[in-house]
Amino acid sequence: MTRDEAAAIVALPKEQAVDAIVALAEKAEKYDQLRQDVSPTCPSGMTPAYLKPACGRRRKKPGRKKGHSGAARCKPEKIDHCKEHTLESCPSCHRALQKSTTSYKRYTQDIPPIEPEVTEHTVNGYWCSHCKKMVYAKVTDAFPNAMVGLRVIVFTAWLHYLVGMSVSNIVKLLSIIADFSITAGGLTQAWKNLATTLAPLYEAIGQKVRNAAVLHADETGWRINGNTPWLWCFATKTFCYYVIDKTRGSPLIKRVLGKLFSGILICDFWGAYNKISTLAKQRCFYHLFTELDKVAKKKPSTAWKAFSNKVSRLLMDALRLSEKKAKLASGTYHRRTNKLYTRLQHLIEATYADNDAKRIQKRLKRHRNELFTFLEFDNVSPYNNYAEQQMRKPVITRKISQQNRSDQGAKTHAILMTLFKSADLQKLNPIEAVLADAKTVIKATSQDEIVFKIAA
């Protein structure tokens, strides 16, 4: 209850004020009784599951609609083994059986027992009369002087940096499933070597992002040895570029995208994005809707409600107009777009007594040229959900592994997350794609021009 609401109760006639105070007291007593059942270990603000109201019945029957074709695993194209199953006696009465008269076939797919393969490499040396030195063929199945194969390193890196499995669990998995012995320290050192080897591919993806026509950007907190840097994500439809840095300010954005970004940047209202020049920017509608709902919950005043309704109707009309773009004539579409800008201008110029309305009005004024960009350009979303979706896996990894222990570990994390996520967005097998690029780098000489599979 706010002070204004309490003053309003006091100003009521005596009987009405007493009734209102008694009602509030009963409500507070019920709340205190409810909280007595909550364990002190329950996080603040979280209602225990046993105190939550029962969920409603399912609105519709689960599964596919009636008449829809069924789905099942397809018949395998390749059959590796054939087994015939026979019976000598009846399972029910144990009487001897005669020769089978009918049969049917079924197929099963399984993973056979995995055993490590050991390969002996004989590396022949040759004398080069031009260079006047011995030259040797390169082994691309492993890093120089390493006994652990490259495929194991890439596979475990995928499990850790994209799937989110902890290092200790990966060590257990290799030990139990494949009888492969390796230490956690050995894995992390191998991943560091992998990231160092593929750093040129990471930079190539950064260049692709820098030249993107439409780019989504977002940031979230990270941890390095107890400190709090930031994880940045710059994503297109085919590439995702992660950066872990100590700053959440504009210098990082300028370092990644340059002082002048030639594409359209879709982002939230964080102030660091204001400092970079772009072809155009699109601010996220969802963040505006969330801010309106947040204020409405804590202060449902009449003045705020009137302002909030005007802003919501303006944003919803813009979304509906975007959906009708293909059906409307060009002149009609542009005329309706201009009306939206006129309504926005009226909102900005109006006078409001409510402080939250003034704050949102100030935001609309600052970003008035960055709200309806999606109406002027194709393939531009009014939401920044795409960048936030690319943050989900890193956030899960952060929750499981807690933090990086060093700046080098954070750099390794950013590089390998970028490579695996970019391959995933391109519908490539992330393990095979990264493995192929790693072999390409190991095999290449300093004079070779490397063509990467992921950044092709």
C-alpha positions as CSV (number, residue, x, y, z in Angstrom):
1,M,0.0,0.0,0.0
2,T,1.3,3.5,-0.9
3,R,1.0,6.6,1.4
4,D,-1.7,8.1,-0.9
5,E,-3.8,4.9,-0.6
6,A,-3.4,5.0,3.2
7,A,-4.4,8.6,3.4
8,A,-7.4,7.9,1.3
9,I,-8.6,5.3,3.8
10,V,-8.0,7.7,6.7
11,A,-10.1,10.4,4.9
12,L,-13.1,8.1,4.7
13,P,-16.0,8.3,7.2
14,K,-15.2,6.5,10.4
15,E,-17.3,3.3,9.8
16,Q,-15.9,2.9,6.3
17,A,-12.4,3.4,7.4
18,V,-12.8,0.9,10.2
19,D,-14.2,-1.7,7.8
20,A,-11.3,-1.1,5.3
21,I,-8.7,-1.5,8.1
22,V,-10.3,-4.7,9.4
23,A,-10.3,-6.2,5.9
24,L,-6.7,-5.4,5.4
25,A,-5.8,-6.8,8.8
26,E,-7.6,-10.1,7.9
27,K,-5.7,-10.2,4.6
28,A,-2.4,-9.6,6.4
29,E,-3.1,-12.4,9.0
30,K,-3.9,-14.9,6.2
31,Y,-0.7,-14.0,4.5
32,D,1.3,-14.5,7.7
33,Q,-0.3,-17.9,8.3
34,L,0.5,-18.8,4.7
35,R,4.2,-17.8,5.1
36,Q,4.5,-19.9,8.3
37,D,4.3,-23.0,6.1
38,V,7.2,-21.8,3.9
39,S,10.6,-23.3,4.7
40,P,13.3,-20.8,5.6
41,T,15.4,-22.3,2.8
42,C,12.9,-21.4,0.2
43,P,14.2,-18.5,-1.9
44,S,12.5,-15.2,-1.2
45,G,9.8,-14.4,-3.6
46,M,9.3,-18.0,-4.6
47,T,6.1,-19.8,-3.6
48,P,6.6,-23.5,-2.7
49,A,5.1,-25.9,-5.2
50,Y,2.7,-27.4,-2.5
51,L,1.2,-23.9,-1.9
52,K,0.6,-23.1,-5.5
53,P,-3.0,-23.4,-6.8
54,A,-3.9,-26.4,-8.9
55,C,-3.5,-25.8,-12.6
56,G,-6.6,-25.9,-14.7
57,R,-7.6,-28.7,-17.0
58,R,-5.9,-29.1,-20.3
59,R,-7.8,-27.1,-22.9
60,K,-7.4,-29.6,-25.7
61,K,-6.5,-33.2,-26.0
62,P,-2.7,-33.8,-26.4
63,G,-1.2,-35.2,-29.5
64,R,-2.0,-34.7,-33.2
65,K,-5.4,-33.8,-34.5
66,K,-7.9,-36.5,-35.6
67,G,-7.2,-37.5,-39.2
68,H,-3.6,-36.4,-39.1
69,S,-1.1,-38.8,-40.6
70,G,0.9,-40.7,-37.9
71,A,4.6,-40.4,-37.4
72,A,7.0,-43.3,-36.8
73,R,10.7,-44.1,-37.2
74,C,11.5,-44.9,-40.9
75,K,12.7,-48.3,-42.0
76,P,16.5,-48.3,-41.9
77,E,18.1,-48.2,-45.4
78,K,21.1,-50.1,-44.2
79,I,20.9,-53.4,-42.2
80,D,24.2,-54.4,-40.4
81,H,23.1,-57.6,-38.7
82,C,20.4,-60.2,-39.1
83,K,19.1,-62.3,-36.2
84,E,16.5,-65.1,-36.3
85,H,14.4,-65.8,-33.2
86,T,13.0,-69.3,-32.6
87,L,11.1,-71.2,-29.9
88,E,11.4,-74.8,-28.9
89,S,8.5,-74.9,-26.5
90,C,5.4,-72.9,-25.8
91,P,6.0,-70.0,-23.3
92,S,2.6,-70.8,-21.7
93,C,2.3,-74.6,-21.4
94,H,5.9,-75.6,-22.3
95,R,4.7,-78.1,-24.9
96,A,7.1,-78.8,-27.7
97,L,6.4,-76.8,-30.9
98,Q,6.5,-77.8,-34.5
99,K,8.2,-75.8,-37.3
100,S,7.3,-72.2,-37.6
101,T,4.4,-71.4,-40.0
102,T,4.4,-67.6,-39.9
103,S,6.9,-64.9,-39.2
104,Y,7.3,-61.1,-39.2
105,K,10.2,-58.7,-39.3
106,R,11.0,-55.8,-36.9
107,Y,14.0,-53.5,-36.8
108,T,16.0,-52.0,-33.9
109,Q,18.6,-49.3,-33.9
110,D,21.2,-49.2,-31.2
111,I,24.7,-47.9,-30.4
112,P,27.3,-50.7,-30.2
113,P,29.8,-50.8,-27.4
114,I,32.4,-48.1,-27.9
115,E,36.1,-48.8,-27.6
116,P,39.0,-46.4,-28.0
117,E,41.0,-46.9,-31.2
118,V,44.8,-46.6,-31.1
119,T,46.5,-45.6,-34.3
120,E,50.2,-45.8,-34.9
121,H,51.4,-43.0,-37.2
122,T,54.6,-43.5,-39.2
123,V,55.7,-40.0,-40.3
124,N,58.2,-40.1,-43.2
125,G,60.7,-37.4,-43.6
126,Y,62.0,-36.0,-46.9
127,W,65.0,-33.8,-47.8
128,C,63.9,-30.7,-49.7
129,S,66.8,-29.6,-52.0
130,H,65.2,-26.1,-52.4
131,C,64.7,-25.3,-48.7
132,K,67.8,-27.3,-47.7
133,K,66.0,-29.0,-44.8
134,M,64.1,-32.2,-43.8
135,V,60.3,-31.9,-44.2
136,Y,57.7,-34.3,-42.7
137,A,54.1,-35.1,-43.5
138,K,51.6,-33.5,-41.0
139,V,49.3,-35.7,-38.8
140,T,45.9,-34.0,-38.9
141,D,44.2,-36.5,-36.5
142,A,45.8,-34.8,-33.4
143,F,47.6,-31.7,-32.3
144,P,51.4,-31.8,-32.5
145,N,53.0,-34.0,-29.8
146,A,49.5,-35.0,-28.5
147,M,48.4,-38.5,-27.9
148,V,44.6,-37.7,-27.6
149,G,42.8,-37.7,-30.9
150,L,41.2,-34.5,-32.3
151,R,37.8,-36.0,-32.5
152,V,37.6,-36.7,-28.8
153,I,38.7,-33.1,-28.1
154,V,36.0,-31.6,-30.4
155,F,33.3,-34.0,-29.2
156,T,34.0,-33.1,-25.5
157,A,34.2,-29.4,-26.3
158,W,30.8,-29.6,-27.9
159,L,29.4,-31.3,-24.8
160,H,30.8,-28.6,-22.5
161,Y,30.5,-25.4,-24.5
162,L,27.2,-26.0,-26.4
163,V,25.3,-28.7,-24.5
164,G,26.4,-27.4,-21.1
165,M,27.8,-30.6,-19.5
166,S,30.2,-30.1,-16.7
167,V,33.9,-31.1,-17.1
168,S,33.7,-33.7,-14.3
169,N,30.6,-35.4,-15.9
170,I,32.4,-35.5,-19.3
171,V,35.3,-37.3,-17.7
172,K,32.9,-39.8,-16.2
173,L,31.0,-40.2,-19.5
174,L,34.2,-41.0,-21.4
175,S,35.3,-43.4,-18.7
176,I,32.0,-45.4,-18.5
177,I,30.8,-45.3,-22.1
178,A,34.1,-45.6,-24.0
179,D,36.6,-46.8,-21.3
180,F,38.6,-43.7,-22.2
181,S,40.8,-42.3,-19.4
182,I,41.5,-38.6,-19.3
183,T,41.7,-35.9,-16.6
184,A,39.8,-32.7,-16.3
185,G,43.0,-30.7,-16.5
186,G,44.0,-32.6,-19.7
187,L,40.6,-31.8,-21.3
188,T,40.7,-28.1,-20.5
189,Q,44.2,-27.8,-21.8
190,A,43.2,-29.6,-25.0
191,W,40.2,-27.2,-25.4
192,K,42.5,-24.2,-25.0
193,N,44.7,-25.6,-27.8
194,L,41.6,-26.1,-29.9
195,A,40.5,-22.5,-29.4
196,T,43.9,-21.2,-30.1
197,T,44.1,-23.2,-33.4
198,L,40.7,-22.0,-34.5
199,A,41.1,-18.4,-33.5
200,P,41.3,-17.3,-37.2
201,L,37.9,-18.9,-37.8
202,Y,36.5,-17.0,-34.8
203,E,37.8,-13.8,-36.3
204,A,36.3,-14.7,-39.7
205,I,32.9,-15.1,-38.0
206,G,33.4,-11.7,-36.3
207,Q,34.0,-10.2,-39.7
208,K,30.8,-11.8,-41.1
209,V,28.8,-10.3,-38.2
210,R,30.4,-6.9,-38.8
211,N,29.2,-7.0,-42.4
212,A,25.7,-8.3,-41.6
213,A,22.7,-6.5,-43.0
214,V,20.5,-7.3,-39.9
215,L,22.1,-8.0,-36.6
216,H,20.6,-8.9,-33.1
217,A,22.6,-7.9,-30.0
218,D,22.2,-8.7,-26.3
219,E,24.3,-9.1,-23.2
220,T,24.2,-10.8,-19.8
221,G,26.3,-11.2,-16.7
222,W,29.2,-13.7,-16.6
223,R,31.8,-14.7,-14.0
224,I,35.6,-14.9,-14.2
225,N,37.3,-16.1,-11.0
226,G,34.7,-14.4,-8.8
227,N,34.6,-11.1,-10.8
228,T,31.6,-10.0,-12.9
229,P,32.4,-9.3,-16.6
230,W,29.8,-9.5,-19.4
231,L,28.9,-12.0,-22.1
232,W,27.9,-10.3,-25.4
233,C,26.1,-12.0,-28.2
234,F,25.9,-10.7,-31.8
235,A,23.7,-13.0,-33.9
236,T,22.5,-13.3,-37.5
237,K,20.5,-16.1,-39.0
238,T,23.6,-18.1,-39.8
239,F,26.3,-16.8,-37.4
240,C,26.5,-16.2,-33.6
241,Y,29.5,-14.3,-32.3
242,Y,30.1,-14.3,-28.5
243,V,32.5,-12.0,-26.6
244,I,33.3,-12.1,-22.9
245,D,34.6,-8.7,-21.7
246,K,34.9,-6.7,-18.5
247,T,32.9,-3.8,-19.9
248,R,29.2,-3.5,-20.6
249,G,29.8,-0.1,-22.3
250,S,29.9,1.2,-25.9
251,P,33.7,0.6,-26.3
252,L,33.1,-3.2,-26.7
253,I,30.3,-2.6,-29.3
254,K,32.6,-0.2,-31.3
255,R,35.4,-2.8,-31.1
256,V,33.2,-5.5,-32.5
257,L,31.1,-3.6,-35.0
258,G,33.2,-0.5,-35.7
259,K,32.2,3.1,-35.1
260,L,29.9,2.9,-38.0
261,F,27.8,-0.2,-38.5
262,S,26.4,-0.4,-42.0
263,G,23.5,-2.7,-41.2
264,I,20.4,-2.6,-39.0
265,L,20.9,-3.3,-35.3
266,I,18.1,-4.9,-33.3
267,C,18.6,-4.4,-29.6
268,D,17.0,-3.4,-26.3
269,F,17.1,0.0,-24.6
270,W,20.5,-0.4,-23.0
271,G,22.4,3.0,-23.2
272,A,25.6,1.5,-24.7
273,Y,23.8,1.0,-28.0
274,N,23.1,4.7,-28.2
275,K,26.8,5.5,-28.8
276,I,27.2,3.6,-32.1
277,S,26.1,4.9,-35.5
278,T,24.2,2.5,-37.7
279,L,22.2,2.5,-40.9
280,A,19.1,2.0,-38.6
281,K,18.2,0.6,-35.2
282,Q,15.2,-1.3,-34.0
283,R,14.4,-1.2,-30.3
284,C,12.7,-4.2,-28.8
285,F,8.9,-3.9,-28.3
286,Y,8.9,-6.7,-25.7
287,H,11.0,-4.6,-23.4
288,L,8.5,-1.8,-23.7
289,F,5.5,-4.0,-23.0
290,T,7.3,-5.5,-20.0
291,E,8.0,-2.0,-18.6
292,L,4.4,-1.0,-19.0
293,D,3.2,-4.2,-17.2
294,K,5.7,-3.8,-14.4
295,V,4.5,-0.2,-13.6
296,A,0.8,-1.2,-13.9
297,K,1.3,-3.9,-11.2
298,K,2.8,-1.6,-8.6
299,K,0.8,1.5,-9.4
300,P,-2.6,1.0,-11.2
301,S,-3.5,4.7,-11.2
302,T,-6.0,6.2,-13.6
303,A,-3.4,8.6,-15.1
304,W,-0.9,5.8,-15.7
305,K,-3.5,3.5,-17.1
306,A,-4.6,6.1,-19.7
307,F,-1.0,6.7,-20.8
308,S,-0.2,3.0,-20.8
309,N,-3.2,2.2,-23.0
310,K,-2.2,4.8,-25.6
311,V,1.3,3.4,-25.8
312,S,0.1,-0.2,-26.0
313,R,-2.4,0.6,-28.8
314,L,0.3,2.4,-30.8
315,L,2.6,-0.5,-30.6
316,M,-0.1,-3.1,-31.3
317,D,-1.3,-1.1,-34.3
318,A,2.3,-1.0,-35.7
319,L,2.5,-4.8,-35.3
320,R,-0.8,-5.3,-37.1
321,L,0.2,-3.0,-39.9
322,S,3.4,-5.0,-40.4
323,E,1.4,-8.2,-40.8
324,K,-0.7,-6.6,-43.5
325,K,2.2,-5.1,-45.5
326,A,2.0,-7.7,-48.3
327,K,-1.8,-7.2,-48.7
328,L,-1.8,-3.4,-48.8
329,A,-1.0,-1.0,-51.7
330,S,2.3,0.8,-51.3
331,G,0.7,4.2,-50.9
332,T,-1.8,3.0,-48.3
333,Y,0.9,1.3,-46.3
334,H,3.1,4.4,-46.2
335,R,0.2,6.6,-45.3
336,R,-0.7,4.4,-42.3
337,T,3.0,4.3,-41.3
338,N,3.1,8.1,-41.3
339,K,0.0,8.1,-39.1
340,L,1.8,6.0,-36.5
341,Y,4.7,8.5,-36.5
342,T,2.1,11.3,-36.0
343,R,0.5,9.5,-33.0
344,L,4.0,8.9,-31.5
345,Q,4.8,12.6,-31.9
346,H,1.5,13.5,-30.0
347,L,2.5,11.1,-27.2
348,I,5.9,12.7,-27.0
349,E,4.5,16.3,-26.9
350,A,1.7,15.6,-24.4
351,T,2.1,16.7,-20.7
352,Y,1.8,14.1,-18.0
353,A,1.8,14.5,-14.2
354,D,2.7,10.8,-13.5
355,N,6.5,10.3,-13.0
356,D,6.6,6.9,-14.7
357,A,4.7,8.3,-17.6
358,K,7.3,11.0,-17.9
359,R,10.0,8.4,-17.8
360,I,8.5,6.3,-20.6
361,Q,7.7,9.4,-22.6
362,K,11.4,10.4,-22.3
363,R,12.4,7.0,-23.6
364,L,9.9,7.3,-26.6
365,K,11.3,10.7,-27.4
366,R,14.9,9.5,-27.3
367,H,14.2,6.5,-29.6
368,R,11.3,7.8,-31.7
369,N,13.3,7.1,-34.9
370,E,14.1,3.6,-33.7
371,L,10.7,2.1,-32.9
372,F,9.2,1.6,-36.4
373,T,12.2,0.5,-38.3
374,F,10.6,-2.9,-38.9
375,L,7.9,-1.1,-40.9
376,E,10.4,0.5,-43.3
377,F,12.8,-2.5,-43.9
378,D,12.1,-6.1,-44.8
379,N,13.3,-9.0,-42.6
380,V,13.5,-6.8,-39.5
381,S,11.8,-8.0,-36.3
382,P,10.3,-5.6,-33.7
383,Y,11.6,-8.0,-31.0
384,N,15.0,-8.9,-29.9
385,N,14.0,-12.5,-28.9
386,Y,16.4,-14.0,-31.4
387,A,19.5,-12.7,-29.5
388,E,18.0,-13.8,-26.2
389,Q,17.4,-17.3,-27.6
390,Q,21.1,-17.6,-28.4
391,M,21.8,-16.7,-24.8
392,R,19.9,-19.6,-23.3
393,K,22.5,-22.3,-23.7
394,P,25.3,-20.1,-22.3
395,V,23.1,-19.2,-19.3
396,I,22.5,-22.9,-18.7
397,T,26.3,-23.5,-18.9
398,R,26.9,-20.6,-16.5
399,K,24.5,-22.2,-14.0
400,I,26.1,-25.6,-14.2
401,S,29.8,-24.6,-14.4
402,Q,29.5,-21.4,-12.4
403,Q,32.4,-19.5,-14.0
404,N,35.6,-19.4,-15.8
405,R,38.8,-19.4,-13.7
406,S,40.9,-17.2,-16.0
407,D,40.8,-14.7,-18.8
408,Q,42.2,-17.4,-21.1
409,G,39.4,-19.8,-20.1
410,A,36.9,-17.1,-20.9
411,K,38.4,-16.5,-24.3
412,T,38.4,-20.2,-25.0
413,H,34.7,-20.3,-23.9
414,A,33.8,-17.5,-26.2
415,I,35.6,-18.9,-29.2
416,L,34.3,-22.5,-29.0
417,M,30.7,-21.3,-28.2
418,T,30.8,-19.2,-31.3
419,L,32.0,-22.0,-33.5
420,F,29.6,-24.7,-32.3
421,K,26.6,-22.3,-32.3
422,S,27.3,-20.9,-35.8
423,A,27.6,-24.5,-37.1
424,D,24.3,-25.3,-35.4
425,L,22.5,-22.3,-36.9
426,Q,23.7,-23.4,-40.4
427,K,22.2,-26.9,-39.8
428,L,25.6,-28.4,-40.0
429,N,26.8,-31.3,-37.8
430,P,28.7,-29.1,-35.3
431,I,31.3,-31.8,-34.4
432,E,32.1,-32.7,-38.0
433,A,32.2,-29.1,-39.1
434,V,34.6,-27.9,-36.3
435,L,36.7,-31.1,-36.7
436,A,37.1,-30.5,-40.5
437,D,38.1,-26.8,-39.9
438,A,40.6,-27.8,-37.2
439,K,42.2,-30.4,-39.5
440,T,42.4,-27.7,-42.3
441,V,44.3,-25.4,-40.0
442,I,46.7,-28.1,-38.8
443,K,47.4,-29.2,-42.3
444,A,47.9,-25.7,-43.8
445,T,51.2,-23.9,-44.0
446,S,51.7,-20.2,-43.3
447,Q,51.4,-19.4,-47.0
448,D,48.1,-21.2,-47.5
449,E,44.9,-19.4,-47.8
450,I,42.5,-21.3,-45.5
451,V,38.9,-21.8,-46.5
452,F,36.8,-22.6,-43.4
453,K,33.7,-24.8,-43.7
454,I,31.7,-22.9,-41.1
455,A,32.6,-19.4,-42.4
456,A,32.5,-20.2,-46.1
